[in-house]
Each structure stands twice: as structure tokens, then as C-alpha cells.
């Protein structure tokens, strides 16, 4: 992915929104082709995990949500360690690409390809999908004041580097739970998520881990905007009580 594209995705973070009303007319084939071509350039968070994007029409998707769109893009993945983080990281790049091209999109945690379609693609399992298309509502926010997000002190105990985390604070998450938390020292950012409790954890753990992948996509673009690159490690660093460790982030 080129520097110009990274800059455009970075800028899209500050105005994107979840669009829930769509013009059901299909997009031009040339637009769909450009989206598919971008999918071939999306960068992974974790190397060595085989993934693919799948594209669907409204008739090919089943969902408990009432959001209907002309198009959907799903991500399929090998079931390897940290594959949910990787899937969220990669599909969020697609979300931002759609937004920067003035198309609406929305994460769908409860949607799946219809029963008529295979559950796997080339041996890869379906993870999650986005709805997308021409919006029948405002496709962008006018300012960051329109984001309904937690205050910075609710997602981190860090006193430095919070300018990097502002982009993360604005990231989308399942039910807008914003379940991420960032701690660490001046050299590393420790990314973790709040344990949701015995009743919710079996349901929310999967989605909240994908959410952290989305957040790390925003963090990576924020780091790149400062002329650096993100280094990711998984070293099980101790985290505050009530939280679950996910990754250690450094810059190079």
C-alpha cells in the first residue's frame, strides 16, 4: 500500500461513520473492481495467516440485523493464533477505503453468507463482514464531536503518546462497547481488552478481539502518519486486573 493511500485512510478515520441506510441499486462494475483490487493490497497485522475476501449480494447474506445493502464483503481466514485480531485489522482497511471513496459501510457482527453458499472458501473459515454501497444518509461526520466515544482517560492510563491513541478512540466496535484499554511504558503500548464477565464473555470475546484488530489498524495508520511503522509482538505481558492481554505495540 502506497504512502498516499495510507494518508487517505488516516484522514478517513476522523470522518467515517457506520451507515445503515443504502440505495439498493448495485454499484458499477468498475467501482466493484477497484474495491476488489484494493483488497489485494491490504496489509496483514500477523504474517503467515492465509486470508481472502469474499463479495456477496443482498440475496446471498443472512442477518439478524435489519440493515440491508446492495453489497457485502466478508473476510475468510485460517484459524491460527491471533487470526481474529488480523481479520479485524485487515477488514478495517477496507472499511476506511470505502469511506474515503464516499461509499457507506457498516460492520455486521451477526451476518453470515446464506446457507446456500459454502461455509468455507478455499479451506478458509468465514470470520465477519461489512455491508456497503451508496448511502441514503450522510456518509461522513462533519467533525470528531459527532463521535460517541469514551473519554481518553477511560481507555488508557498512559500520560504520553495519547495523540496516537486519539485515532484508536474513534474506531468502531461491536455495540459501540469500546472494550479496549492501553497501558505500558514509554517504549511500548500494551493493548488489552476488558473481561466482560462470565455471562457475556462467551459471546463478546470473539467480537471484542476483532474490535481490537480494528483499533490496531487505526493505531498503525496513526503511527505511520508520524513517519514511523508499527512493530507488533505477542509476549503475554502482565496487564491490569480484569483485562485480557492481546498485543504489545512498539514503533520503528
C-alpha positions, 0 to 999 in steps of 0.5 A: 500500500502506497504512502498516499493511500495510507494518508487517505485512510488516516484522514478517513478515520476522523470522518467515517461513520457506520451507515445503515441506510443504502440505495439498493441499486448495485454499484458499477462494475468498475467501482466493484473492481477497484474495491476488489483490487484494493483488497489485494493490497491490504496489509496483514497485522500477523504474517503467515495467516492465509486470508481472502475476501469474499463479495456477496449480494443482498440475496446471498447474506443472512442477518439478524440485523435489519440493515440491508445493502446492495453489497457485502464483503466478508473476510475468510481466514485460517484459524491460527493464533491471533487470526481474529485480531488480523481479520479485524485489522485487515477488514478495517482497511477496507472499511476506511477505503470505502469511506474515503471513496464516499461509499457507506459501510457498516460492520455486521457482527451477526451476518453470515453468507446464506446457507446456500453458499459454502461455509468455507472458501478455499479451506478458509473459515468465514470470520465477519463482514461489512455491508456497503454501497451508496448511502441514503444518509450522510456518509461522513461526520462533519467533525470528531464531536459527532463521535460517541466515544469514551473519554481518553482517560477511560481507555488508557492510563498512559500520560504520553503518546495519547495523540496516537491513541486519539485515532484508536478512540474513534474506531468502531466496535461491536455495540459501540462497547469500546472494550479496549484499554492501553497501558505500558511504558514509554517504549511500548503500548500494551493493548488489552481488552476488558473481561466482560464477565462470565455471562457475556464473555462467551459471546463478546470475546470473539467480537471484542478481539476483532474490535481490537484488530480494528483499533490496531489498524487505526493505531498503525495508520496513526503511527505511520502518519508520524513517519514511523511503522508499527512493530507488533509482538505477542509476549503475554505481558502482565496487564491490569486486573480484569483485562485480557492481554492481546498485543504489545505495540512498539514503533520503528 
